[in-house]
Amino acid sequence: MTLIRISRRDALVGSLAALAAPAFLAPPALAAPMLTFDDLYGSVGVLGLAFSDKVKQLAGQEVTMRGFMAPPLKAEAAFFVLTEIPMSICPFCSSDSDWPDNIVVVYLDAKQTFVQPNTVIEVSGTLEYGPWTDPETGFVSLLRLRGARFSAV
Amino acid sequence: MRKVLLALAATTMLAGAAQAATVYPLDRATILAGSPFDFKVEFDASVKPEDVKVTVNGQDYKAVFGSEASFVAEEKGKDDKVLGSALILRDLVLATPGDYTIEAVAGPEKKAVTWTVYGTADQAKAKNVIFLIGDGLSVAHRTAARIMSKGMTEGKANGRLAMDDLDRMAFIGTASTEAVATDSANTMSAYMTGHKTAVNALGVYADRTPDTLDDPKVETLAEALRRQTKKSIGIVATSEIQDATPAAVVAHTRKRADKAQITGMMLDVQPEVVLGGGSAYFLGKDTPGSKRKDDKDYIKAFQDAGYTLATDKDELVKAAGTNTGKILGLFHTGNMDTALDRKFLKKGTVEKFPNQPGLVEMTELALGELSKNPEGFFLMVEAANIDKMSHPLDWDRAVVDTIEFDKAVAAARAFAEKNPDTLIVVTGDHTHGVSIIGTVDDEKEGDEMRAKVGTYADAGFPNYADADGDGYPDKIDVSRRLFLAGNNGPDHYETFRPKLDGPFVPAVQNEKKEYVANEAYKDVPGAVLVTGNIPRDGDSGVHSVDDVVLQAGGPGSEGFKGYMEQSDVYRVIVDALALAPAKP
């Protein structure tokens, strides 16, 4: 029997493709350019990461990203963390875990409910880059989508 | 019988009714003579200073300790909750070996503890100590590493691991001060200070106040070496160098997650060689990739302190030739990749950090640097990924890292052969709930994967091959492979196969902070859902409470025998190095 190689992301997207997006959720703005997690940094190294040219060019504009919603830090938080793969650790519950490098913090226009893990979401919002500390939680982020909205894919 | 039980119950209830003070260090603490430590008494009630009486072996404590403790009228907890009064005396030193019984009384509260202060041999038996720790190293990891690396014919191993031939051995109990269970912080802290502590704590006893940096400190081995010797110190790990195990060599905090502060503690002690991951905590918060919340640039601070910086394998080799005497090697922003990913599969984060050195290269380089000091050295080497891959039940990655760890042990033994005044200690810090129960054979008949699990005689022998003789199996996805089974975990899919596309992620979190099986593995042919048996907020497999097997060789290793607490290991090391001689 041949060993079958499986990519986690492919399997997830594949298994969820059959789910139709609920009709009541508005589709993201058509014009917004797509930004992927691979697009975020131009270089990654021990002495730091460098934002990609694409991020610099799109800053201040509306962009669309796909990823997973990490469970909210606290119920009333004004933001959530968008991750490339579903969060398998809880950075605030466990002492020996940290967020991945390539997270994006999403500030919503209006309060929204959590989307189940294992579910890909599509988020649109205004791209912002550079370090910023959330005044309420002290959470430091490097990339943000402001005034955002999202829907399950 | 019933009378006895009733009497016992009555005694217990009485004891429970009275308020009890807590004294740190705790009862039965063993303390290296001459080592500074913090003394603290916590009273449950708020008391007046004149009502507090503390004696040591019947005498007023001030006479024996030589100084007066500060009195805290009210310690505050979370939301300013009043916790009671306390006495604190920092940096107490007891130079004379012997038993010290401390009695603390305030009103109805009374507590007595006895410490044993110990000296060491007058003459050092060992000049160098190499302490190699396989994080989470359990018996199954060793057995699997031996079979995978060396093979087996007719029931006899075709070769031996380097750790198999160390002369001395002990069973190590790893429990913490608060539970039968443990973590790397508490256990490595016990190895490196001689004091057991609580889960998540490093170089301190865990007191009741919320501040993580005010807990009663005990001296670390690195500090004792700085105080008593001119030896060099080396720290090598495949984790972030602020992670619990490497941190325990130098750090004092109630919370191992204080990684930004631990970076500063590392700079305070200035080990001559520091190699590992975790550069994110060296970068000021405005540098993308930083995990600090301040602007401190520790790369610069280390360079200003005379360190040569290396950020990949080639720079490390160059740094070794610079003769600055101090090397800081940071090869990853976070934890370094596993040997399986680095050397073979190129998965994990290898694409981002393609030129990471391995544990063996780092160990050999550290030995070369540290041994330049004629006074000798202490080197700590940690194979972090044995644990980091056992948590997510990725047994193949954990075992390949065990093989790499054993090669680091071989490097240490090769050094000791040329330098026989070297004590080698090889141990784990806790175990994992994992066992090898046989093999999985793809050629076996059956539709279900469990039908292909070979047990007893049907297990046969696995068919790993090592054609290139590098000690690693040429591939891990052979048709008849070892079946390692975890005895605990969250809900997850068992695929009966190595995870060739990156480390296993068994479960993901939902909005209730509960972990559910990661559906990414649902469609792997033959995958079955395994229902978890730990609380639903547990993200991965947990440490087991089972004893650890410690092995040792070289001068002083005869101190390791039978059953020992992990805190007893320290005493053997400091005795071999004669850190508290009667005649200094």
Interface residues (C-beta under 8 A of the other chain):
Chain A: M1 L3 I4 R5 I6 S7 R8 R9 A11 L12 G14 S15 Y41 V44 G45 V46 L47 G48 L49 A50 F51 A70 P71 P72 I85 P86 M87 S88 I89 C90 C93 S94 S95 D96 S97 D98 D101 F114 Q116 P117 N118 G130 P131 T133 G138 V140 L142
Chain B: S184 A185 N200 D243 A244 K255 R256 A257 S279 A280 L283 K285 D286 T287 P288 G289 S290 K291 K293 I299 T311 D312 L330 F331 H332 T333 G334 K352 F353 P392 D442 E443 D477 S479 R497 P498 L500 D501 G502 V505 P506 A507 V508 Q509 N510 E511 K513 Y515 V516 N518 E519 A520 Y521 K522 D523 V524 P525 D537 D539 S540
